Amino acid sequence: MMKADRIKIVFKHLSAFLLLGACLLWGLQSPVQAEDSHTPLEPIDCPGERIEGEHAACFILHVPADWNDISNRTMELPVMRFAPLGAAATKPPLLVLAGGPGQSAIFLEKQLSSNLKAFRQDRELILMDQRGTGPLADQLRCKDALRDEQQILIPELAACVKQAELDGHLRSDYSTAFAVQDYRALRYALKIDKWAILATSYGARVAQGLIDKDEKGIDRILFNGPLFVGTVFLDWNPYSRVEAALDLCNEQDGCRTHFPNLYWDMERIPFAIHNVKLPQDDPLPASIHANLYRKRLQALLARHRVGEVPSDIEKTLASLDEAQEKDAVWTPPSPLPQNMKGIGLMVHFSILCAEEIDRLADQAPQDLAQPLRVLFYRAACKELDAVSDHGISLAKNWDKAKPTKKPILIFNGALDTIVNPDAVKKTEALYANASRFTVPYAGHDILSRVPCAREMMAQFLDGTKPSDVKDLCTTRPPIAFEGPTAPASN
């Protein structure tokens, strides 16, 4: 199959656009020039159509699969470069670094271009998939390892990784360090002098790598729910955020009236789960279901659905009481796991095995804050090591971030249960020209869910000093808790 045909096929599911001749000419130019790069950047036609007023150019960036051996294998990374919504690009482009690890920016292009409209009047928007993610890395998503309920099957994951390596895709290719070099190469290839960076969740680690390796190319950085290099991802206890949500309910007369026994109800749920009949074909014991229910509440907070927490607790307890009274089988609610459908599982596990699991190796299960989660990742990483000799080797001091005086704005949510909000404080001290805002009632992704925060981000990207950004979220009205008769959560 010709390369052009293959690229067209892997892009066919993207919500992309029709590339006009004038747009292609625009896409090969930039208002500012950086040093030349020998990294090939190949313009391609983008399929589909854009909404009126949107213009963009598509490219394939060719990079070494192994940056330590640039004469060996190569890798192709898709790039989308959106024109400014206004007349001209007078400000540095905005580069988006997605989370995960393993999330595709290209798959999110519609959502991102819409959410970022307030920032795009006079600047370009640049998306590039981190290696191992997106349409050009479909094999590495390991879709057969993911069940409909988002359960990851370790044997299928290991089989996928083994086959990928037989096809020349080595686990060691998919590291944070190599991603950093990819984005530096992209800046050179696009001849961009400086760009602003929006880094979400795991993308913060890549941004911190760019501070170290390519600080001269950075105008300013906006961190959105960041997972910094010093932050432990898999072993912190987020349940205190659920308790904080219950405190918020107790502080409001209406919520306290609807749910007068909320704390006691929450405490009773694990005991009630142990006292009901579970479906005969359910392989999980009651203790696991009790843990999964806690994770359900944490997922509601991460998804900015704090208003549903009290009613979810009450409905769950009512269903347990009814099942016990009638001596009936109780069906557990969905634990609302993290959505892994768009995640490149090979890169996800390659990075987390190296950057998270290895540093927890000496901890016994009883000492872990999230034993079920860590033990699952340990089992997966052990199985991947059994089928592969190409794990990621981390450089010395990989988890030490470099200080910078670049303008930086940091946003996190007080109720974030994915990345520890408290851990952000430790990294903040590295940045002499930074401000941090913890948004009340917010979960993980501030950019997509909190309009007042987007207005603050726009101030910052327009050139406002971090210390002068006005906090527009302090006047946000209190969270609206749903009453006990609200529809059941999905």
C-alpha positions as CSV (number, residue, x, y, z in Angstrom):
1,M,0.0,0.0,0.0
2,M,1.3,3.5,-0.9
3,K,2.2,5.7,2.1
4,A,-0.3,8.4,1.0
5,D,-3.0,5.8,0.9
6,R,-2.1,4.5,4.3
7,I,-2.1,7.9,5.8
8,K,-5.5,8.6,4.3
9,I,-6.9,5.4,5.8
10,V,-5.7,6.0,9.3
11,F,-7.1,9.6,9.2
12,K,-10.5,8.6,7.9
13,H,-12.1,8.6,11.4
14,L,-10.9,12.1,12.3
15,S,-13.2,15.1,12.3
16,A,-10.8,17.1,10.2
17,F,-11.3,19.5,7.3
18,L,-10.8,20.4,3.6
19,L,-7.5,22.0,3.1
20,L,-7.7,25.0,0.7
21,G,-4.7,25.9,-1.4
22,A,-4.4,29.2,0.3
23,C,-4.3,27.4,3.7
24,L,-1.5,25.2,2.7
25,L,0.5,28.2,1.6
26,W,-0.3,29.8,5.0
27,G,0.6,26.6,6.8
28,L,4.2,26.6,5.5
29,Q,4.8,30.1,6.7
30,S,5.2,31.6,10.2
31,P,5.4,35.2,11.4
32,V,8.6,34.4,13.3
33,Q,11.5,32.1,12.3
34,A,13.6,29.8,14.3
35,E,16.8,27.9,13.4
36,D,16.3,25.4,10.6
37,S,15.8,21.7,11.4
38,H,16.6,18.7,9.3
39,T,13.6,16.9,10.7
40,P,11.3,16.2,7.7
41,L,7.9,17.8,7.9
42,E,5.6,16.5,5.2
43,P,2.4,18.4,4.2
44,I,-0.6,16.2,3.6
45,D,-4.2,16.8,2.6
46,C,-6.6,16.7,5.5
47,P,-9.9,14.8,4.8
48,G,-13.3,16.1,5.7
49,E,-14.5,19.6,6.2
50,R,-14.2,22.3,8.8
51,I,-16.9,24.6,10.1
52,E,-17.1,28.1,8.5
53,G,-14.2,30.3,9.6
54,E,-11.9,27.5,10.5
55,H,-8.8,26.8,8.4
56,A,-5.9,24.5,9.2
57,A,-3.0,22.6,7.7
58,C,-2.0,19.0,8.3
59,F,1.5,17.5,8.3
60,I,3.3,14.3,9.1
61,L,6.4,14.9,11.3
62,H,9.1,12.2,10.7
63,V,11.2,11.6,13.8
64,P,13.7,8.9,14.9
65,A,11.9,6.1,16.8
66,D,14.9,6.1,19.1
67,W,16.5,9.5,19.7
68,N,19.6,7.8,21.0
69,D,20.1,6.2,17.6
70,I,18.8,8.6,15.0
71,S,20.1,6.7,12.0
72,N,17.9,3.7,12.8
73,R,14.1,3.4,12.7
74,T,11.7,6.3,12.1
75,M,8.3,7.3,13.4
76,E,5.5,9.3,11.9
77,L,3.5,11.8,14.1
78,P,0.4,13.7,12.8
79,V,0.3,17.4,13.2
80,M,-2.6,19.9,12.8
81,R,-2.0,23.6,12.6
82,F,-5.1,25.8,12.9
83,A,-5.1,29.4,11.6
84,P,-6.0,32.2,14.0
85,L,-9.7,33.1,14.0
86,G,-8.9,36.7,13.4
87,A,-7.1,38.5,10.6
88,A,-3.5,37.5,11.5
89,A,-1.3,35.7,14.0
90,T,0.3,38.5,16.1
91,K,1.0,36.4,19.2
92,P,3.0,33.2,19.6
93,P,1.2,30.0,18.6
94,L,-0.4,27.8,21.3
95,L,0.8,24.2,21.5
96,V,-1.5,21.7,23.2
97,L,0.1,18.9,25.2
98,A,-2.5,16.2,26.0
99,G,-2.8,14.0,29.1
100,G,-3.0,10.3,29.7
101,P,-0.2,9.3,29.3
102,G,-1.5,8.0,26.0
103,Q,-4.2,10.5,25.0
104,S,-4.4,11.8,21.5
105,A,-4.6,15.5,20.8
106,I,-5.7,14.8,17.3
107,F,-8.7,12.7,18.3
108,L,-9.7,15.7,20.5
109,E,-9.3,18.3,17.8
110,K,-12.9,19.4,17.7
111,Q,-13.3,19.7,21.4
112,L,-10.0,21.5,21.8
113,S,-10.5,24.0,18.9
114,S,-13.9,24.8,20.4
115,N,-12.8,25.1,24.1
116,L,-9.8,27.3,23.0
117,K,-11.8,29.8,20.9
118,A,-11.2,32.5,23.4
119,F,-7.4,32.2,23.0
120,R,-7.3,31.9,19.2
121,Q,-8.3,35.3,17.8
122,D,-4.7,36.3,17.1
123,R,-2.7,33.1,17.5
124,E,-2.3,29.8,15.8
125,L,-3.3,26.5,17.5
126,I,-0.9,23.6,17.1
127,L,-1.8,19.9,17.9
128,M,0.6,17.0,17.5
129,D,0.0,13.5,18.9
130,Q,2.5,12.3,21.4
131,R,4.2,9.2,20.0
132,G,2.2,6.0,20.5
133,T,-1.2,7.8,20.4
134,G,-3.7,8.8,17.8
135,P,-4.6,7.6,14.3
136,L,-1.1,6.7,13.2
137,A,-0.6,4.4,16.2
138,D,-3.9,2.5,16.1
139,Q,-2.1,-0.8,16.7
140,L,-0.7,0.5,19.9
141,R,-4.1,1.3,21.4
142,C,-4.4,-2.4,22.1
143,K,-8.2,-2.2,21.7
144,D,-8.7,-6.0,22.2
145,A,-7.3,-5.6,25.7
146,L,-10.1,-3.2,26.7
147,R,-13.6,-4.5,27.6
148,D,-16.7,-2.4,27.2
149,E,-16.7,-1.6,30.9
150,Q,-13.2,-0.2,30.5
151,Q,-11.6,-3.3,32.3
152,I,-8.1,-3.9,31.0
153,L,-7.2,-7.5,30.4
154,I,-3.6,-8.1,31.2
155,P,-3.0,-11.2,28.9
156,E,-4.5,-9.4,25.9
157,L,-2.4,-6.3,26.7
158,A,0.8,-8.4,26.9
159,A,-0.1,-10.1,23.6
160,C,-0.6,-6.7,21.9
161,V,2.7,-5.4,23.1
162,K,4.5,-8.5,22.1
163,Q,3.1,-8.3,18.6
164,A,3.8,-4.6,18.4
165,E,7.4,-5.2,19.2
166,L,7.6,-8.0,16.6
167,D,6.4,-5.3,14.1
168,G,9.2,-2.9,15.2
169,H,7.4,-0.8,17.9
170,L,9.5,-1.1,21.0
171,R,8.2,-0.1,24.4
172,S,11.4,1.8,25.0
173,D,10.4,4.1,22.1
174,Y,7.5,5.6,24.0
175,S,9.1,7.6,26.8
176,T,8.4,11.1,28.1
177,A,12.0,12.0,27.3
178,F,11.5,11.1,23.6
179,A,8.2,13.0,23.5
180,V,10.1,16.1,24.6
181,Q,12.6,15.8,21.8
182,D,9.7,15.3,19.3
183,Y,8.1,18.6,20.3
184,R,11.4,20.4,20.1
185,A,11.9,19.0,16.6
186,L,8.4,20.2,15.7
187,R,9.1,23.7,16.7
188,Y,12.3,23.7,14.6
189,A,10.5,22.1,11.7
190,L,7.7,24.7,11.8
191,K,10.3,27.5,12.1
192,I,8.5,28.9,15.2
193,D,10.6,31.1,17.4
194,K,8.5,30.8,20.6
195,W,5.2,29.2,21.4
196,A,2.9,29.3,24.4
197,I,2.1,25.9,25.9
198,L,-1.1,24.5,27.3
199,A,-0.2,21.3,29.2
200,T,-3.0,19.2,30.7
201,S,-2.5,16.4,33.3
202,Y,0.4,14.2,32.1
203,G,1.2,16.8,29.5
204,A,2.8,18.8,32.3
205,R,5.6,16.3,32.5
206,V,6.4,16.9,28.8
207,A,6.2,20.7,29.3
208,Q,8.6,20.4,32.2
209,G,10.9,18.5,29.9
210,L,10.7,21.3,27.3
211,I,11.7,23.8,30.0
212,D,14.8,21.7,30.5
213,K,15.6,21.0,26.9
214,D,14.1,23.9,24.9
215,E,13.4,26.8,27.3
216,K,14.4,29.3,24.7
217,G,11.4,28.2,22.6
218,I,8.8,28.9,25.3
219,D,6.9,32.1,25.6
220,R,4.7,31.1,28.6
221,I,3.1,27.9,30.0
222,L,-0.4,27.2,31.2
223,F,-0.7,24.1,33.4
224,N,-4.2,22.5,33.5
225,G,-4.7,19.9,36.3
226,P,-0.9,19.1,36.0
227,L,0.7,15.8,36.8
228,F,4.2,17.1,37.5
229,V,7.3,14.9,37.5
230,G,7.5,14.9,41.3
231,T,3.9,14.0,41.8
232,V,3.0,10.4,42.6
233,F,0.2,9.4,40.3
234,L,-0.8,5.9,41.4
235,D,-0.4,5.9,45.2
236,W,-2.2,8.8,46.9
237,N,-5.5,8.6,48.6
238,P,-8.1,10.9,46.9
239,Y,-10.9,9.9,49.2
240,S,-10.5,13.1,51.3
241,R,-11.9,15.0,48.3
242,V,-15.2,13.0,48.7
243,E,-15.3,14.0,52.4
244,A,-14.7,17.6,51.3
245,A,-17.7,17.3,49.0
246,L,-19.8,16.1,51.9
247,D,-18.7,19.1,53.9
248,L,-19.8,21.4,51.1
249,C,-23.3,19.8,51.3
250,N,-23.4,20.1,55.0
251,E,-22.6,23.8,54.7
252,Q,-25.7,24.5,52.6
253,D,-29.1,24.6,54.4
254,G,-30.9,23.0,51.4
255,C,-28.5,20.1,50.9
256,R,-28.3,19.5,54.7
257,T,-32.1,19.4,54.9
258,H,-32.3,16.9,52.0
259,F,-29.5,14.7,53.3
260,P,-29.5,15.0,57.1
261,N,-27.7,11.7,57.7
262,L,-25.2,11.9,54.8
263,Y,-22.1,11.0,56.8
264,W,-23.7,8.1,58.5
265,D,-25.2,6.9,55.2
266,M,-21.7,7.0,53.7
267,E,-20.2,5.0,56.5
268,R,-22.9,2.4,56.4
269,I,-22.5,1.6,52.7
270,P,-19.4,-0.8,53.0
271,F,-21.1,-2.7,55.8
272,A,-24.4,-2.9,53.8
273,I,-22.5,-4.2,50.8
274,H,-21.1,-7.1,52.9
275,N,-24.6,-8.0,54.0
276,V,-26.4,-8.3,50.7
277,K,-26.5,-11.0,48.1
278,L,-24.5,-10.3,45.0
279,P,-25.2,-11.9,41.6
280,Q,-24.0,-15.5,41.4
281,D,-21.9,-14.8,38.3
282,D,-20.2,-11.8,39.9
283,P,-16.5,-12.8,40.5
284,L,-15.8,-9.9,42.9
285,P,-16.2,-10.2,46.6
286,A,-18.1,-7.6,48.7
287,S,-14.9,-6.0,49.8
288,I,-13.9,-5.2,46.3
289,H,-17.4,-3.7,45.5
290,A,-17.1,-1.5,48.5
291,N,-13.8,-0.2,47.2
292,L,-15.2,0.3,43.7
293,Y,-18.1,2.3,45.1
294,R,-15.6,4.7,46.7
295,K,-14.0,5.0,43.3
296,R,-17.4,5.8,41.8
297,L,-17.7,8.8,44.0
298,Q,-14.2,9.8,43.3
299,A,-14.9,9.6,39.5
300,L,-18.0,11.8,39.9
301,L,-15.7,14.5,41.5
302,A,-13.1,14.1,38.8
303,R,-15.8,14.6,36.1
304,H,-17.1,17.8,37.8
305,R,-20.3,16.1,39.0
306,V,-20.0,16.9,42.7
307,G,-23.6,17.9,42.8
308,E,-24.6,14.2,42.3
309,V,-22.6,12.8,45.1
310,P,-25.1,13.1,48.0
311,S,-28.0,11.8,45.9
312,D,-25.8,8.9,44.7
313,I,-25.0,7.9,48.2
314,E,-28.6,8.0,49.3
315,K,-29.9,6.0,46.3
316,T,-27.2,3.4,46.7
317,L,-27.9,3.0,50.4
318,A,-31.6,2.8,49.8
319,S,-31.1,0.1,47.2
320,L,-28.9,-1.9,49.6
321,D,-31.5,-1.6,52.4
322,E,-34.3,-2.7,50.1
323,A,-32.2,-5.7,48.8
324,Q,-31.4,-6.8,52.4
325,E,-35.0,-6.4,53.6
326,K,-36.3,-8.5,50.7
327,D,-33.4,-10.9,50.8
328,A,-32.9,-10.1,47.1
329,V,-29.9,-9.9,44.9
330,W,-28.3,-6.5,44.8
331,T,-26.7,-5.2,41.5
332,P,-23.7,-2.9,42.2
333,P,-23.7,0.4,40.4
334,S,-21.0,1.1,37.8
335,P,-17.7,2.3,39.3
336,L,-17.4,4.9,36.6
337,P,-13.8,4.1,35.7
338,Q,-11.4,6.4,33.8
339,N,-12.3,6.3,30.1
340,M,-9.5,4.4,28.4
341,K,-11.1,4.0,24.9
342,G,-9.0,6.8,23.4
343,I,-5.8,5.9,25.3
344,G,-2.8,4.3,23.6
345,L,-2.4,1.5,26.1
346,M,1.1,0.5,25.1
347,V,2.5,4.0,25.7
348,H,0.3,4.4,28.8
349,F,1.8,1.3,30.5
350,S,5.3,1.8,29.1
351,I,5.5,5.2,30.8
352,L,3.7,4.4,34.0
353,C,5.6,1.1,34.6
354,A,8.9,3.2,34.4
355,E,7.8,6.4,36.1
356,E,5.3,5.2,38.7
357,I,5.4,1.5,39.5
358,D,9.2,1.2,39.8
359,R,9.4,3.9,42.5
360,L,6.7,2.0,44.5
361,A,8.5,-1.3,44.2
362,D,9.6,-1.4,47.9
363,Q,6.2,-0.8,49.3
364,A,4.1,-3.7,50.7
365,P,0.4,-3.8,49.7
366,Q,-0.7,-2.8,53.3
367,D,1.4,0.3,53.0
368,L,-0.1,1.5,49.7
369,A,-2.8,4.2,49.6
370,Q,-4.4,2.6,46.6
371,P,-3.5,-1.1,46.8
372,L,-5.9,-2.5,44.2
373,R,-4.8,0.0,41.6
374,V,-1.1,-0.3,42.3
375,L,-1.2,-4.1,42.4
376,F,-3.0,-4.2,39.1
377,Y,-0.3,-2.0,37.5
378,R,2.4,-4.1,39.1
379,A,0.8,-7.3,37.6
380,A,0.6,-5.7,34.2
381,C,4.1,-4.3,34.2
382,K,5.5,-7.7,35.3
383,E,3.7,-9.4,32.4
384,L,5.0,-6.8,30.0
385,D,8.5,-7.4,31.2
386,A,8.0,-11.1,30.6
387,V,7.2,-10.6,27.0
388,S,9.6,-7.7,26.3
389,D,13.2,-6.8,26.9
390,H,12.6,-3.1,25.9
391,G,11.4,-1.3,29.0
392,I,12.1,2.4,29.3
393,S,15.4,3.3,31.0
394,L,15.1,6.6,32.9
395,A,17.9,9.1,33.0
396,K,19.4,10.0,36.4
397,N,17.3,12.7,38.1
398,W,14.5,12.3,35.6
399,D,12.0,13.4,38.3
400,K,13.8,16.6,39.1
401,A,12.3,19.6,37.3
402,K,14.3,22.6,36.2
403,P,13.4,26.0,37.6
404,T,12.4,28.8,35.2
405,K,11.4,32.5,35.2
406,K,9.1,32.0,32.3
407,P,5.5,33.2,33.0
408,I,3.5,30.3,34.3
409,L,-0.1,29.9,35.3
410,I,-1.2,26.8,37.2
411,F,-4.8,25.6,37.6
412,N,-6.1,22.7,39.5
413,G,-9.4,21.7,41.1
414,A,-9.9,21.4,44.9
415,L,-11.8,18.2,44.3
416,D,-9.4,16.6,41.7
417,T,-9.3,12.9,42.5
418,I,-6.9,12.0,39.6
419,V,-4.0,14.2,40.3
420,N,-3.3,15.2,43.9
421,P,-4.0,19.0,44.2
422,D,-1.8,19.3,47.3
423,A,1.3,18.0,45.4
424,V,1.1,20.9,43.0
425,K,2.3,23.2,45.8
426,K,5.7,21.5,45.9
427,T,6.4,22.2,42.2
428,E,5.1,25.8,42.4
429,A,8.3,26.8,44.2
430,L,10.4,26.1,41.1
431,Y,8.7,28.9,39.1
432,A,9.7,32.4,40.1
433,N,7.2,34.0,37.8
434,A,4.1,31.9,38.5
435,S,0.6,32.1,40.0
436,R,-1.6,29.1,41.0
437,F,-5.3,29.0,41.3
438,T,-7.2,26.2,42.9
439,V,-10.8,26.3,41.7
440,P,-13.4,25.5,44.3
441,Y,-15.9,22.6,43.4
442,A,-13.7,21.7,40.4
443,G,-12.4,18.3,39.5
444,H,-9.5,17.4,37.1
445,D,-9.8,19.2,33.7
446,I,-10.3,22.8,34.5
447,L,-10.0,24.1,31.0
448,S,-12.9,22.1,29.5
449,R,-15.3,22.4,32.4
450,V,-14.9,25.8,34.1
451,P,-15.8,28.9,32.1
452,C,-14.5,31.4,34.6
453,A,-11.1,29.7,34.6
454,R,-11.0,29.9,30.8
455,E,-11.5,33.7,31.1
456,M,-8.5,33.8,33.5
457,M,-6.5,31.7,31.1
458,A,-7.3,34.2,28.3
459,Q,-6.0,37.0,30.4
460,F,-2.7,35.2,30.9
461,L,-2.3,34.2,27.3
462,D,-3.0,37.8,26.2
463,G,0.1,38.9,28.1
464,T,-1.1,39.6,31.6
465,K,1.5,38.9,34.3
466,P,0.7,35.8,36.3
467,S,0.5,37.9,39.5
468,D,-2.0,40.3,37.8
469,V,-4.5,37.6,36.6
470,K,-7.8,38.4,38.2
471,D,-9.4,35.5,40.0
472,L,-12.8,35.3,38.4
473,C,-13.8,32.0,40.0
474,T,-14.0,33.3,43.6
475,T,-17.4,34.7,42.9
476,R,-18.7,31.5,41.3
477,P,-22.0,30.5,43.0
478,P,-22.0,27.6,45.4
479,I,-22.4,24.1,43.8
480,A,-26.0,23.1,43.2
481,F,-26.5,19.8,44.9
482,E,-29.2,17.5,43.4
483,G,-32.1,16.5,45.7
484,P,-32.9,13.0,46.6
485,T,-35.5,12.7,43.8
486,A,-32.9,13.5,41.1
487,P,-32.5,10.9,38.2
488,A,-30.0,8.1,38.9
489,S,-26.4,8.7,37.8
490,N,-25.1,6.9,34.8
